[in-house]
Amino acid sequence: MEKKLLKYTLRLDKELFRKIKYIADDERRSVNREIEYIIKISVKRFEAKYGKIDLTYFFEE
């Protein structure tokens, strides 16, 4: 069975983390979910500009 979630250690500047936490609290999300949301927005913007990212060759397990 393929796992959908990947565990990844992320290092952030403390001030940036606190700002993300502030936004997450305001949006009633966990910090993890807020970071995931921000990354998804970034990926959508990238794909809107450059086209869909093809992962068929990139992540073979």
N, CA, C and O atoms as a Maestro MAE file, in Angstrom:
{
 s_m_m2io_version
 :::
 2.0.0
}

f_m_ct {
 s_m_title
 :::
 protein
 m_atom[244] {
  # First column is atom index #
  i_m_mmod_type
  r_m_x_coord
  r_m_y_coord
  r_m_z_coord
  i_m_residue_number
  s_m_chain_name
  s_m_pdb_residue_name
  s_m_pdb_atom_name
  i_m_atomic_number
  :::
  1 25 0.837 -1.174 0.000 1 A "MET " " N  " 7
  2 3 0.000 0.000 0.000 1 A "MET " " CA " 6
  3 2 0.890 1.249 0.000 1 A "MET " " C  " 6
  4 15 1.818 1.355 0.802 1 A "MET " " O  " 8
  5 25 0.607 2.173 -0.888 2 A "GLU " " N  " 7
  6 3 1.397 3.394 -0.996 2 A "GLU " " CA " 6
  7 2 0.984 4.398 0.076 2 A "GLU " " C  " 6
  8 15 -0.201 4.675 0.261 2 A "GLU " " O  " 8
  9 25 1.971 4.932 0.772 3 A "LYS " " N  " 7
  10 3 1.700 5.954 1.778 3 A "LYS " " CA " 6
  11 2 1.503 7.292 1.081 3 A "LYS " " C  " 6
  12 15 2.268 7.644 0.184 3 A "LYS " " O  " 8
  13 25 0.485 8.035 1.485 4 A "LYS " " N  " 7
  14 3 0.236 9.353 0.892 4 A "LYS " " CA " 6
  15 2 1.080 10.437 1.549 4 A "LYS " " C  " 6
  16 15 1.446 11.416 0.899 4 A "LYS " " O  " 8
  17 25 1.387 10.274 2.814 5 A "LEU " " N  " 7
  18 3 2.110 11.322 3.535 5 A "LEU " " CA " 6
  19 2 3.598 10.985 3.626 5 A "LEU " " C  " 6
  20 15 3.991 9.847 3.883 5 A "LEU " " O  " 8
  21 25 4.393 12.005 3.408 6 A "LEU " " N  " 7
  22 3 5.838 11.888 3.517 6 A "LEU " " CA " 6
  23 2 6.272 12.710 4.720 6 A "LEU " " C  " 6
  24 15 5.875 13.867 4.854 6 A "LEU " " O  " 8
  25 25 7.071 12.134 5.586 7 A "LYS " " N  " 7
  26 3 7.597 12.879 6.729 7 A "LYS " " CA " 6
  27 2 8.877 13.569 6.289 7 A "LYS " " C  " 6
  28 15 9.754 12.963 5.674 7 A "LYS " " O  " 8
  29 25 8.962 14.865 6.625 8 A "TYR " " N  " 7
  30 3 10.087 15.665 6.197 8 A "TYR " " CA " 6
  31 2 10.397 16.685 7.289 8 A "TYR " " C  " 6
  32 15 9.498 17.367 7.781 8 A "TYR " " O  " 8
  33 25 11.656 16.787 7.661 9 A "THR " " N  " 7
  34 3 12.061 17.771 8.660 9 A "THR " " CA " 6
  35 2 12.263 19.115 7.970 9 A "THR " " C  " 6
  36 15 12.952 19.209 6.954 9 A "THR " " O  " 8
  37 25 11.657 20.140 8.532 10 A "LEU " " N  " 7
  38 3 11.735 21.478 7.959 10 A "LEU " " CA " 6
  39 2 12.315 22.429 8.998 10 A "LEU " " C  " 6
  40 15 11.848 22.482 10.136 10 A "LEU " " O  " 8
  41 25 13.332 23.174 8.599 11 A "ARG " " N  " 7
  42 3 13.910 24.169 9.495 11 A "ARG " " CA " 6
  43 2 13.440 25.545 9.051 11 A "ARG " " C  " 6
  44 15 13.524 25.894 7.874 11 A "ARG " " O  " 8
  45 25 12.944 26.319 10.007 12 A "LEU " " N  " 7
  46 3 12.445 27.656 9.713 12 A "LEU " " CA " 6
  47 2 13.035 28.672 10.676 12 A "LEU " " C  " 6
  48 15 13.325 28.364 11.832 12 A "LEU " " O  " 8
  49 25 13.202 29.866 10.184 13 A "ASP " " N  " 7
  50 3 13.559 30.988 11.028 13 A "ASP " " CA " 6
  51 2 12.446 31.163 12.076 13 A "ASP " " C  " 6
  52 15 11.265 31.037 11.750 13 A "ASP " " O  " 8
  53 25 12.816 31.451 13.322 14 A "LYS " " N  " 7
  54 3 11.824 31.555 14.401 14 A "LYS " " CA " 6
  55 2 10.772 32.618 14.124 14 A "LYS " " C  " 6
  56 15 9.588 32.401 14.377 14 A "LYS " " O  " 8
  57 25 11.196 33.765 13.606 15 A "GLU " " N  " 7
  58 3 10.232 34.832 13.326 15 A "GLU " " CA " 6
  59 2 9.229 34.403 12.255 15 A "GLU " " C  " 6
  60 15 8.034 34.676 12.372 15 A "GLU " " O  " 8
  61 25 9.719 33.734 11.216 16 A "LEU " " N  " 7
  62 3 8.830 33.233 10.167 16 A "LEU " " CA " 6
  63 2 7.867 32.203 10.734 16 A "LEU " " C  " 6
  64 15 6.676 32.230 10.424 16 A "LEU " " O  " 8
  65 25 8.372 31.294 11.563 17 A "PHE " " N  " 7
  66 3 7.505 30.288 12.174 17 A "PHE " " CA " 6
  67 2 6.402 30.949 12.997 17 A "PHE " " C  " 6
  68 15 5.242 30.545 12.923 17 A "PHE " " O  " 8
  69 25 6.757 31.949 13.769 18 A "ARG " " N  " 7
  70 3 5.755 32.634 14.609 18 A "ARG " " CA " 6
  71 2 4.689 33.311 13.756 18 A "ARG " " C  " 6
  72 15 3.511 33.307 14.112 18 A "ARG " " O  " 8
  73 25 5.095 33.885 12.642 19 A "LYS " " N  " 7
  74 3 4.129 34.501 11.742 19 A "LYS " " CA " 6
  75 2 3.202 33.456 11.126 19 A "LYS " " C  " 6
  76 15 1.995 33.674 11.019 19 A "LYS " " O  " 8
  77 25 3.768 32.334 10.727 20 A "ILE " " N  " 7
  78 3 2.945 31.250 10.177 20 A "ILE " " CA " 6
  79 2 1.996 30.723 11.246 20 A "ILE " " C  " 6
  80 15 0.834 30.437 10.957 20 A "ILE " " O  " 8
  81 25 2.482 30.591 12.480 21 A "LYS " " N  " 7
  82 3 1.628 30.138 13.582 21 A "LYS " " CA " 6
  83 2 0.485 31.108 13.809 21 A "LYS " " C  " 6
  84 15 -0.648 30.686 14.040 21 A "LYS " " O  " 8
  85 25 0.765 32.401 13.745 22 A "TYR " " N  " 7
  86 3 -0.264 33.422 13.913 22 A "TYR " " CA " 6
  87 2 -1.354 33.256 12.849 22 A "TYR " " C  " 6
  88 15 -2.546 33.267 13.158 22 A "TYR " " O  " 8
  89 25 -0.926 33.104 11.596 23 A "ILE " " N  " 7
  90 3 -1.889 32.914 10.505 23 A "ILE " " CA " 6
  91 2 -2.660 31.618 10.689 23 A "ILE " " C  " 6
  92 15 -3.879 31.591 10.520 23 A "ILE " " O  " 8
  93 25 -1.960 30.542 11.035 24 A "ALA " " N  " 7
  94 3 -2.612 29.246 11.239 24 A "ALA " " CA " 6
  95 2 -3.671 29.337 12.330 24 A "ALA " " C  " 6
  96 15 -4.776 28.820 12.166 24 A "ALA " " O  " 8
  97 25 -3.348 29.977 13.421 25 A "ASP " " N  " 7
  98 3 -4.322 30.146 14.510 25 A "ASP " " CA " 6
  99 2 -5.540 30.924 14.025 25 A "ASP " " C  " 6
  100 15 -6.676 30.563 14.334 25 A "ASP " " O  " 8
  101 25 -5.306 31.982 13.272 26 A "ASP " " N  " 7
  102 3 -6.394 32.798 12.754 26 A "ASP " " CA " 6
  103 2 -7.285 32.008 11.784 26 A "ASP " " C  " 6
  104 15 -8.500 32.204 11.745 26 A "ASP " " O  " 8
  105 25 -6.673 31.125 11.012 27 A "GLU " " N  " 7
  106 3 -7.396 30.304 10.037 27 A "GLU " " CA " 6
  107 2 -7.901 28.986 10.628 27 A "GLU " " C  " 6
  108 15 -8.519 28.174 9.939 27 A "GLU " " O  " 8
  109 25 -7.625 28.795 11.914 28 A "ARG " " N  " 7
  110 3 -8.027 27.581 12.627 28 A "ARG " " CA " 6
  111 2 -7.448 26.306 11.992 28 A "ARG " " C  " 6
  112 15 -8.128 25.295 11.815 28 A "ARG " " O  " 8
  113 25 -6.158 26.414 11.662 29 A "ARG " " N  " 7
  114 3 -5.423 25.265 11.134 29 A "ARG " " CA " 6
  115 2 -4.203 25.038 12.023 29 A "ARG " " C  " 6
  116 15 -3.767 25.932 12.749 29 A "ARG " " O  " 8
  117 25 -3.668 23.831 11.949 30 A "SER " " N  " 7
  118 3 -2.393 23.567 12.616 30 A "SER " " CA " 6
  119 2 -1.293 24.241 11.799 30 A "SER " " C  " 6
  120 15 -1.495 24.585 10.634 30 A "SER " " O  " 8
  121 25 -0.144 24.423 12.410 31 A "VAL " " N  " 7
  122 3 0.990 24.998 11.685 31 A "VAL " " CA " 6
  123 2 1.352 24.106 10.510 31 A "VAL " " C  " 6
  124 15 1.640 24.603 9.422 31 A "VAL " " O  " 8
  125 25 1.341 22.802 10.715 32 A "ASN " " N  " 7
  126 3 1.661 21.870 9.641 32 A "ASN " " CA " 6
  127 2 0.708 22.043 8.462 32 A "ASN " " C  " 6
  128 15 1.141 22.103 7.311 32 A "ASN " " O  " 8
  129 25 -0.590 22.123 8.753 33 A "ARG " " N  " 7
  130 3 -1.594 22.291 7.690 33 A "ARG " " CA " 6
  131 2 -1.438 23.645 6.999 33 A "ARG " " C  " 6
  132 15 -1.647 23.755 5.791 33 A "ARG " " O  " 8
  133 25 -1.075 24.662 7.755 34 A "GLU " " N  " 7
  134 3 -0.870 25.989 7.166 34 A "GLU " " CA " 6
  135 2 0.318 25.968 6.211 34 A "GLU " " C  " 6
  136 15 0.240 26.525 5.116 34 A "GLU " " O  " 8
  137 25 1.409 25.334 6.612 35 A "ILE " " N  " 7
  138 3 2.591 25.228 5.750 35 A "ILE " " CA " 6
  139 2 2.234 24.430 4.498 35 A "ILE " " C  " 6
  140 15 2.625 24.805 3.392 35 A "ILE " " O  " 8
  141 25 1.500 23.341 4.664 36 A "GLU " " N  " 7
  142 3 1.063 22.535 3.524 36 A "GLU " " CA " 6
  143 2 0.202 23.382 2.573 36 A "GLU " " C  " 6
  144 15 0.360 23.305 1.354 36 A "GLU " " O  " 8
  145 25 -0.698 24.180 3.130 37 A "TYR " " N  " 7
  146 3 -1.561 25.051 2.342 37 A "TYR " " CA " 6
  147 2 -0.731 26.071 1.549 37 A "TYR " " C  " 6
  148 15 -0.985 26.297 0.366 37 A "TYR " " O  " 8
  149 25 0.252 26.677 2.200 38 A "ILE " " N  " 7
  150 3 1.119 27.652 1.538 38 A "ILE " " CA " 6
  151 2 1.895 26.995 0.401 38 A "ILE " " C  " 6
  152 15 2.035 27.576 -0.675 38 A "ILE " " O  " 8
  153 25 2.391 25.804 0.634 39 A "ILE " " N  " 7
  154 3 3.137 25.084 -0.410 39 A "ILE " " CA " 6
  155 2 2.223 24.742 -1.582 39 A "ILE " " C  " 6
  156 15 2.624 24.875 -2.738 39 A "ILE " " O  " 8
  157 25 0.999 24.302 -1.292 40 A "LYS " " N  " 7
  158 3 0.050 23.975 -2.372 40 A "LYS " " CA " 6
  159 2 -0.241 25.200 -3.232 40 A "LYS " " C  " 6
  160 15 -0.312 25.094 -4.456 40 A "LYS " " O  " 8
  161 25 -0.411 26.358 -2.605 41 A "ILE " " N  " 7
  162 3 -0.638 27.590 -3.359 41 A "ILE " " CA " 6
  163 2 0.561 27.881 -4.264 41 A "ILE " " C  " 6
  164 15 0.392 28.260 -5.423 41 A "ILE " " O  " 8
  165 25 1.755 27.705 -3.736 42 A "SER " " N  " 7
  166 3 2.967 27.953 -4.513 42 A "SER " " CA " 6
  167 2 3.061 27.019 -5.714 42 A "SER " " C  " 6
  168 15 3.416 27.450 -6.811 42 A "SER " " O  " 8
  169 25 2.746 25.751 -5.511 43 A "VAL " " N  " 7
  170 3 2.780 24.772 -6.601 43 A "VAL " " CA " 6
  171 2 1.732 25.128 -7.658 43 A "VAL " " C  " 6
  172 15 2.018 25.060 -8.853 43 A "VAL " " O  " 8
  173 25 0.524 25.506 -7.232 44 A "LYS " " N  " 7
  174 3 -0.520 25.893 -8.187 44 A "LYS " " CA " 6
  175 2 -0.088 27.092 -9.022 44 A "LYS " " C  " 6
  176 15 -0.320 27.123 -10.230 44 A "LYS " " O  " 8
  177 25 0.537 28.075 -8.387 45 A "ARG " " N  " 7
  178 3 1.025 29.249 -9.124 45 A "ARG " " CA " 6
  179 2 2.099 28.867 -10.132 45 A "ARG " " C  " 6
  180 15 2.098 29.343 -11.268 45 A "ARG " " O  " 8
  181 25 3.010 28.008 -9.707 46 A "PHE " " N  " 7
  182 3 4.081 27.552 -10.595 46 A "PHE " " CA " 6
  183 2 3.491 26.823 -11.798 46 A "PHE " " C  " 6
  184 15 3.876 27.084 -12.938 46 A "PHE " " O  " 8
  185 25 2.552 25.905 -11.542 47 A "GLU " " N  " 7
  186 3 1.951 25.134 -12.631 47 A "GLU " " CA " 6
  187 2 1.102 26.018 -13.549 47 A "GLU " " C  " 6
  188 15 1.024 25.762 -14.750 47 A "GLU " " O  " 8
  189 25 0.474 27.039 -13.001 48 A "ALA " " N  " 7
  190 3 -0.297 27.964 -13.832 48 A "ALA " " CA " 6
  191 2 0.622 28.710 -14.795 48 A "ALA " " C  " 6
  192 15 0.239 29.021 -15.922 48 A "ALA " " O  " 8
  193 25 1.821 28.987 -14.340 49 A "LYS " " N  " 7
  194 3 2.785 29.722 -15.160 49 A "LYS " " CA " 6
  195 2 3.534 28.824 -16.148 49 A "LYS " " C  " 6
  196 15 3.750 29.201 -17.300 49 A "LYS " " O  " 8
  197 25 3.935 27.615 -15.677 50 A "TYR " " N  " 7
  198 3 4.819 26.768 -16.473 50 A "TYR " " CA " 6
  199 2 4.195 25.452 -16.939 50 A "TYR " " C  " 6
  200 15 4.823 24.711 -17.695 50 A "TYR " " O  " 8
  201 25 2.990 25.156 -16.507 51 A "GLY " " N  " 7
  202 3 2.349 23.895 -16.876 51 A "GLY " " CA " 6
  203 2 2.478 22.857 -15.775 51 A "GLY " " C  " 6
  204 15 3.287 22.987 -14.857 51 A "GLY " " O  " 8
  205 25 1.658 21.825 -15.895 52 A "LYS " " N  " 7
  206 3 1.607 20.770 -14.889 52 A "LYS " " CA " 6
  207 2 2.957 20.090 -14.744 52 A "LYS " " C  " 6
  208 15 3.636 19.826 -15.736 52 A "LYS " " O  " 8
  209 25 3.337 19.812 -13.530 53 A "ILE " " N  " 7
  210 3 4.600 19.138 -13.229 53 A "ILE " " CA " 6
  211 2 4.396 17.640 -13.412 53 A "ILE " " C  " 6
  212 15 3.496 17.053 -12.810 53 A "ILE " " O  " 8
  213 25 5.227 17.025 -14.240 54 A "ASP " " N  " 7
  214 3 5.152 15.591 -14.500 54 A "ASP " " CA " 6
  215 2 6.060 14.856 -13.519 54 A "ASP " " C  " 6
  216 15 7.282 14.996 -13.568 54 A "ASP " " O  " 8
  217 25 5.461 14.082 -12.639 55 A "LEU " " N  " 7
  218 3 6.234 13.362 -11.621 55 A "LEU " " CA " 6
  219 2 6.482 11.902 -11.973 55 A "LEU " " C  " 6
  220 15 7.064 11.173 -11.169 55 A "LEU " " O  " 8
  221 25 6.063 11.463 -13.133 56 A "THR " " N  " 7
  222 3 6.190 10.038 -13.473 56 A "THR " " CA " 6
  223 2 7.639 9.561 -13.481 56 A "THR " " C  " 6
  224 15 7.905 8.394 -13.191 56 A "THR " " O  " 8
  225 25 8.559 10.431 -13.803 57 A "TYR " " N  " 7
  226 3 9.962 10.027 -13.846 57 A "TYR " " CA " 6
  227 2 10.713 10.424 -12.586 57 A "TYR " " C  " 6
  228 15 11.818 9.937 -12.350 57 A "TYR " " O  " 8
  229 25 10.141 11.290 -11.780 58 A "PHE " " N  " 7
  230 3 10.862 11.928 -10.698 58 A "PHE " " CA " 6
  231 2 10.926 11.103 -9.421 58 A "PHE " " C  " 6
  232 15 11.993 10.981 -8.820 58 A "PHE " " O  " 8
  233 25 9.815 10.543 -9.003 59 A "PHE " " N  " 7
  234 3 9.760 9.817 -7.741 59 A "PHE " " CA " 6
  235 2 9.424 8.356 -7.961 59 A "PHE " " C  " 6
  236 15 8.281 7.939 -7.771 59 A "PHE " " O  " 8
  237 25 10.395 7.595 -8.351 60 A "GLU " " N  " 7
  238 3 10.171 6.158 -8.489 60 A "GLU " " CA " 6
  239 2 10.592 5.483 -7.199 60 A "GLU " " C  " 6
  240 15 11.688 5.720 -6.689 60 A "GLU " " O  " 8
  241 25 9.718 4.643 -6.677 61 A "GLU " " N  " 7
  242 3 10.031 3.952 -5.424 61 A "GLU " " CA " 6
  243 2 10.062 2.474 -5.631 61 A "GLU " " C  " 6
  244 15 10.309 1.723 -4.688 61 A "GLU " " O  " 8
  :::
 }
 m_bond[243] {
  # First column is bond index #
  i_m_from
  i_m_to
  i_m_order
  :::
  1 1 2 1
  2 2 3 1
  3 3 4 2
  4 3 5 1
  5 5 6 1
  6 6 7 1
  7 7 8 2
  8 7 9 1
  9 9 10 1
  10 10 11 1
  11 11 12 2
  12 11 13 1
  13 13 14 1
  14 14 15 1
  15 15 16 2
  16 15 17 1
  17 17 18 1
  18 18 19 1
  19 19 20 2
  20 19 21 1
  21 21 22 1
  22 22 23 1
  23 23 24 2
  24 23 25 1
  25 25 26 1
  26 26 27 1
  27 27 28 2
  28 27 29 1
  29 29 30 1
  30 30 31 1
  31 31 32 2
  32 31 33 1
  33 33 34 1
  34 34 35 1
  35 35 36 2
  36 35 37 1
  37 37 38 1
  38 38 39 1
  39 39 40 2
  40 39 41 1
  41 41 42 1
  42 42 43 1
  43 43 44 2
  44 43 45 1
  45 45 46 1
  46 46 47 1
  47 47 48 2
  48 47 49 1
  49 49 50 1
  50 50 51 1
  51 51 52 2
  52 51 53 1
  53 53 54 1
  54 54 55 1
  55 55 56 2
  56 55 57 1
  57 57 58 1
  58 58 59 1
  59 59 60 2
  60 59 61 1
  61 61 62 1
  62 62 63 1
  63 63 64 2
  64 63 65 1
  65 65 66 1
  66 66 67 1
  67 67 68 2
  68 67 69 1
  69 69 70 1
  70 70 71 1
  71 71 72 2
  72 71 73 1
  73 73 74 1
  74 74 75 1
  75 75 76 2
  76 75 77 1
  77 77 78 1
  78 78 79 1
  79 79 80 2
  80 79 81 1
  81 81 82 1
  82 82 83 1
  83 83 84 2
  84 83 85 1
  85 85 86 1
  86 86 87 1
  87 87 88 2
  88 87 89 1
  89 89 90 1
  90 90 91 1
  91 91 92 2
  92 91 93 1
  93 93 94 1
  94 94 95 1
  95 95 96 2
  96 95 97 1
  97 97 98 1
  98 98 99 1
  99 99 100 2
  100 99 101 1
  101 101 102 1
  102 102 103 1
  103 103 104 2
  104 103 105 1
  105 105 106 1
  106 106 107 1
  107 107 108 2
  108 107 109 1
  109 109 110 1
  110 110 111 1
  111 111 112 2
  112 111 113 1
  113 113 114 1
  114 114 115 1
  115 115 116 2
  116 115 117 1
  117 117 118 1
  118 118 119 1
  119 119 120 2
  120 119 121 1
  121 121 122 1
  122 122 123 1
  123 123 124 2
  124 123 125 1
  125 125 126 1
  126 126 127 1
  127 127 128 2
  128 127 129 1
  129 129 130 1
  130 130 131 1
  131 131 132 2
  132 131 133 1
  133 133 134 1
  134 134 135 1
  135 135 136 2
  136 135 137 1
  137 137 138 1
  138 138 139 1
  139 139 140 2
  140 139 141 1
  141 141 142 1
  142 142 143 1
  143 143 144 2
  144 143 145 1
  145 145 146 1
  146 146 147 1
  147 147 148 2
  148 147 149 1
  149 149 150 1
  150 150 151 1
  151 151 152 2
  152 151 153 1
  153 153 154 1
  154 154 155 1
  155 155 156 2
  156 155 157 1
  157 157 158 1
  158 158 159 1
  159 159 160 2
  160 159 161 1
  161 161 162 1
  162 162 163 1
  163 163 164 2
  164 163 165 1
  165 165 166 1
  166 166 167 1
  167 167 168 2
  168 167 169 1
  169 169 170 1
  170 170 171 1
  171 171 172 2
  172 171 173 1
  173 173 174 1
  174 174 175 1
  175 175 176 2
  176 175 177 1
  177 177 178 1
  178 178 179 1
  179 179 180 2
  180 179 181 1
  181 181 182 1
  182 182 183 1
  183 183 184 2
  184 183 185 1
  185 185 186 1
  186 186 187 1
  187 187 188 2
  188 187 189 1
  189 189 190 1
  190 190 191 1
  191 191 192 2
  192 191 193 1
  193 193 194 1
  194 194 195 1
  195 195 196 2
  196 195 197 1
  197 197 198 1
  198 198 199 1
  199 199 200 2
  200 199 201 1
  201 201 202 1
  202 202 203 1
  203 203 204 2
  204 203 205 1
  205 205 206 1
  206 206 207 1
  207 207 208 2
  208 207 209 1
  209 209 210 1
  210 210 211 1
  211 211 212 2
  212 211 213 1
  213 213 214 1
  214 214 215 1
  215 215 216 2
  216 215 217 1
  217 217 218 1
  218 218 219 1
  219 219 220 2
  220 219 221 1
  221 221 222 1
  222 222 223 1
  223 223 224 2
  224 223 225 1
  225 225 226 1
  226 226 227 1
  227 227 228 2
  228 227 229 1
  229 229 230 1
  230 230 231 1
  231 231 232 2
  232 231 233 1
  233 233 234 1
  234 234 235 1
  235 235 236 2
  236 235 237 1
  237 237 238 1
  238 238 239 1
  239 239 240 2
  240 239 241 1
  241 241 242 1
  242 242 243 1
  243 243 244 2
  :::
 }
}
